[in-house]
């Protein structure tokens, strides 16, 4: 039975919303400056520690209890993904905790990743990728969209609650993690460190929609060998690069077959065209332009739909490669090697009906004046760990931007402000608020 002394969290109080709106507006220049500082750190894989140190200091200066730890500081877990090309001890996570005396509300995790993908040739950007240039209402930079804008929004939302003279009435853990772009081990590490809550929100750039479902992802490396000879007698050798090319084509065919079978999927069937994506993302091979290459390695990514396990997806890749190798005279006797490294993730569906989603939907409605929409993603986000393995609803909802992983990546500052207000309202409604001491 609802507590008559407590406002209905699914019907935000207009006066509170007005106070939060004024606080967000007043604090927005500082939020933009905060985001610019985040973007100026080139927090590529293995190089996230300087940003995490800066972030830890920022949160400590706000009075949060800060925990800084590496992936090597937590125990292994069955869902820990292999990190072939990175050092777990150098991968730093930060958790800033708000722990009120005598908590009365519902606890919450706010989590964002600060690792970014490589920027590519800088000359192909309109603005330098780490300059955080603002133009025509957009901030440009690697990671501005994916997902440092969301990190800025979750911090600024809490700042706005404080500026309104309030504080969350429950525990709130503000987490910045690494490895989201490659394994997901950062989010898992915070959970293995012991941080738990009654809900988790990850403000990935969803354009103010909630992610209803996400595909899983598998990373793997194809290693192909060849017989090197001088190019003048190339017919007597074996070209490892061309053999790898044949395997790539076989995997595209495999992906097409998977997508055809997926037309009946309960979540993606009829909703998303070809939701399983395959990508050969990195290729290395050969030693000399006038020698047939003796080796080639290709790093690949493939998705999987709800109802499929990572183990089944990996077995499918192995079988597709095995069958393709049979059609090559050299590979039939020198089988390619497959190494699974990085992502080995399960798909995740946020089942409708959780109270946390209802509270978020009400906050969205109050701010936007229209119902919150859902989306289906063909990529992954960290909410899967909370929902699948640790029994808490994982909400993925955040601001709008463009060109994730591309040139001229950018985030909309107007949407950042709106999202910050929505998050502030959600935190207030979910956790409850009390006058700040």
N, C-alpha and C positions, 0 to 999 in steps of 0.2 A: 504494500500500500504506500503511495507517495507520501513523503513527509510534508505536511501542510506548512511547515516553517521554511521549507527550502523551495526556491523557484524551480519550475519544470525546466530541466536542462535542454529539452527539445523545443523550448519556446524562449529564445533569448530575451532578456530584459532590454527594452529600448534605451533606458537611461544608461545602462552599462555599455551598450554598443556605442552610444554617443561619446561616452568618456574614452573608450578605447579608440574610437575613430580620431578624436582630437589628439590623443597621445601618439598614435601612429603618424599622423600628419606632422606633428611637431618634431618627432624623432626621425622623420624620413631622410633629411640630409645626412644625418649621422649614419643611418642604415646604408645609404648609397656609398658613403665613404668606407664603411666597413666592408661592403662587398668589393669595392675597388681594391682594397688591401688583400682580400682573399684571392682575387683574380691575379694580382701581381706576383703571387708565389707560383713558380712553375712546378707544381706538385705532381710531377710525373711519378710513375711507379718506382719506388725505391728512394724518392727524393721528397717525401711528404713531411719528414720530421721538422724542417724549419717552420712550415705553416702550422703544424700541430703545436709546436712550442709557442708560437705567437698566439694561437687560439687559446691555449691553456692560460697564458698570461691575461688575455682579454677576459676570460671567464672568472679567473681568480680576482681580478680587479673589481668585478661586479659582486663579489662576495660568495661565489659558489665554491663548494668543496670540489677540488679538481683531482682526478685520478688519471695519470699518464702511464701507459704500459705498452709493451710490444706484443706481437703475436707469439713470440717465444715465451712469454710469461704466463700463458694459459695452457691447459691440458688439451690433448688431442680429442677429437670427436669424430664419430663415423662420417659426418658431413663436412669435415675439414678437407678442402680441396688441395691437391698437390701443387706446390709452388716451385716449379722446376727452375725458373729464371729469376728468382727473387729471394732475398734473405729475410726470413720471418723476424729476426731480431732487429732489423732496421725499419720495420713497418710499425709505426707508432699510432696508438689509438688514444683518444681523450674522452673522458666522461666528466661532465660538470654537473654536480648534484645540488638540487634545491630540496632541503629536508625541513619542512616546517615543524615546529613543536606541536604535539598533539594533532597529527593530521586527521582530517575528517572527510576529505574528498577521495576521488579515485586517482590512482597513480598513473603516470604517463612517461613513455620514452619518446623523445624527439630525436631522430637520427638522420644525419646526412653524411654523404661521402665527400671527401675532399681530394681524392685522387683523380687525375685527369688523364686522357689519352694523348699520345704524341700529336704535336701540332702540324706536322708536315712541313713542306718548304715555306719559310716565312715570307718569301717574296710573293707567294700566292694569296696572302692576306691583304685586305685593304688597310688594316691597321696592325701594328705588331701584336702578336697573340697574347702577350702578357702586359699590354699597356693599359687595359681597362678603359679604353676610350669611350666617352659618352657622346652620342650624336643622334639628334632627332628622336629623343626619348628611348634610345636603346643603349645598353652597355655591351661593348664588344670584347671578346677575349675567350681564350680556351678555358673552359670550365664555368664561364659566366652563366651559361644556360644549364649545363649538366655537371654538377648541380649546386654550384656555390650560391646561386640566387636563393635556392631553398634553404641552405644553411643560414644565410643572412636573414631570411624571413623568420625562421624559428627562433633565432636569438633576438631579433627585433620585436617579435611578438611578446616575448617575456619582458623585454625592456619596456614595452608599452604598458603592460599590466602594472609594472612597478611605477612607471611615470604617472599612472592613474591613481596611485596611492594604495595599490593592492598587491597581494601576492597569492600564488596558487595555494590552496588549502591542503594539497596532497604532495607527495614526493614527485618531482619531475627530474628526469635524467636527460641532459642535453649531450648527445654523443656525436663526435666527428670520427669517422672511420676511414680506413683505407681498403684497398683490394676489391672495391665494389665492381670495378671495371675488368677484373681478371679472375677472381675466385669467390668473392663474398666472405672471405675469412675474417675481415675486420668486424663486420656485424656479428658474426658467430662468436668472435673472441669476446666482445662485450657481454654477450649472454653467458659465455663460459666463465667470465670473470665474476658473474653472480648478479648482474643487474637485471631486475625483473620489474614489470609493471602490469597494470590491468589493461593497457592498450599501448600500441606503438604507432607513431605517425612518421612517415618518411616523405618529406616534401620534395620529391622528384618533380621535374617540370612537366606536369600533366595538363597544363592549360586549364586548371580549376576543375578537372574531372577526377573521379576516383577510379583507380585501376581495379577492375573487377577480376581480371585474370591475366596471368603472365605465362608465357611459354618457359620451358627450361632451356638450358644451354649446355653444350658440350664443346670443349676445346680439345684439339688433338693435333699431333705433328706426324706427318708422313715422312718417312726416311726411305729414299730410293737410291740404289746403287747402280753403277754402270761399268762399262769396260772402256777405259780411255785409250784412244788411238789418235794419230795425226788425222786432221780433217781430210787429207788427201785420200785416205782409205776409210772414211767414216763408215762405209758399209760393213766393215769388219769389226766395228766396235758396237757399243751400246750407249745411247744418249740418255742419261738419267733425267735430264730436264724434260725431254719429250715423253719419257715413261711416266713422270709425275703428272704431266699434262693429261695423259690418257686416264690416270686415276682420278684427277679432278673432274673430268667430263663424266666419268662413271658415278661420281658422288653427286653431280648435278642431276643425273638420271635417277639416282636413288632418292634424292630430295623430291623430285617430281612425283615419284611413286608414293612417297609418304604423304604429300599434300593431297593426292587423289584419294587416298584412304582416309585422310582427315576431313573430308567433306561431310562426314557423318559425326564429327566430334560434337559432343554436347554443348561446348562453349564456343568453339570457333567455326564450326560447320555453318556455311551460309552467311557468316558475319564478316570474316576476314579472308580475302583472297590469298591463297598460298601462305599461310601463317608460319610454316616451317621455312626458315631462311638458312641457306648454306653460303659460306663465304671463305674462299681461300685468301687469307689476309696478308701473309708474309711468305716470300719465297727466297731461298738462298740456294746457290748451286754452282758447280763448276769452278775451275781454277785458271782456265786459259781459253781465249777466244778461238784458237786454232787446234784445240783438243776436244774430242767429244767428252762431255762432263761425266766424271766418275761418281758424282754424288749430287743429290738434290734433296732439300728439306722444304716442306710446305706446312705452315701453321694454318689451321682451319678452324672454323666455327660452324656448328649446326644446331638447330633448335629441336625441341620436342614438345608435343602437346599434352595437356592434361589427360591422364589415363595411361601415359607411357612413363616408364622409369628411366633414369639415366643409364642403368645397366642394360636395359633393352635397346636404348638408342646407341650405346657404344657397340653392342653386339651387331646391330644393323650396319654400322660403319665398317666394322671388321669384315662382315660378310660381303658387303659391296666391293671393298678393296680386294678381297680374296678372289671373288669371281672375275673382277677386271684383270687381275694379274694372270689368271689362267690364259687369257687371250694374247699375252705377250711372251714371245719365245724366251727372252732373258728373264723377265720377272717370274715366270712360271717356275723357274729353277732357283731364283734368287728373290724370295718373297719380300715385299716391302715391309718395313717395320712401322708400327703405329704406337705412338706414345700418347697417352691421355694425360694432359697437364692443364692446370687451371680449372675453369668452370666444369663442374659435374652436377648441375643443379636440377632439382625437381621443379616441374611447373607448380604454380600456386593459384588457387581460386579463393578470393575473399567471398565467402558465401554471404548472400544478402541476409539482413535481419539482425546484425549485431547492434547492440546499444551504442557502441562507439561510432559506428557508421551513421546511425540515426542522429547522434549529437553533432557530428561533423556536417551532415546534410542540413540540419537546422541552422547551423552557423553560416553555411554557404548561402542558404535561402535568405537569411537576414541581411547579409552583406550584398549579395548580387541581385536579390529580388526575383530569383527564379530557381527552379529545382536544380540540384546537383546531378550532372550526367555521369554515366559510367563509360569506361573505355576498356578495350581488350588490347593487350600489349604483345608484340612479337619479340620483345626483349625481356630482360630480367631486372628485378630490383630486390633490395634486401628484405622486403616485408615477408618473404617466404619463410625466413628463419623463425620469425615470431609466430606466424600462423600455423606452420606445419609441424614444428618441433617443440615449441615452448608454450603452446596453448593460449596465446593472446592474439586478438585481432590485429592484423598488420594493415594499416591504412596508408595508401600511397596517393598523395594529393599535393599539388604544388602549383607554382606560377607558370607563366607562358614564356616561351622563347623559341629560337629557331637555330637550325644547323648544328645539332648535337654531333660531335665527332667530325665536323666539317670545317671548311674555311669560313671565316667571318661569323663564327658562332656568336650569338647575341641573346640577351634577355631583355624583355620589355619592362621598363621601370614602372610604368603605370600599373601593369599586372603585378609587379612585385609588391607595390603598396597595397593593392586590393587583397592579395594573398596574405600579406602580413596581418591585416585586420581580421581576415577570416580565421587564421590560426590563433590569433589572440582571443577571439570570441570562443573558438573551440576549446582552447585551454581553460578559459574561465568557466565554461559550462561543464566540461568534463571533470576538471579537478576541483571546481568550486574556488571561490576567492574570499579573502578576508582582508581587513585593513592591514597594511604593512606596518610592522612594528618599527 
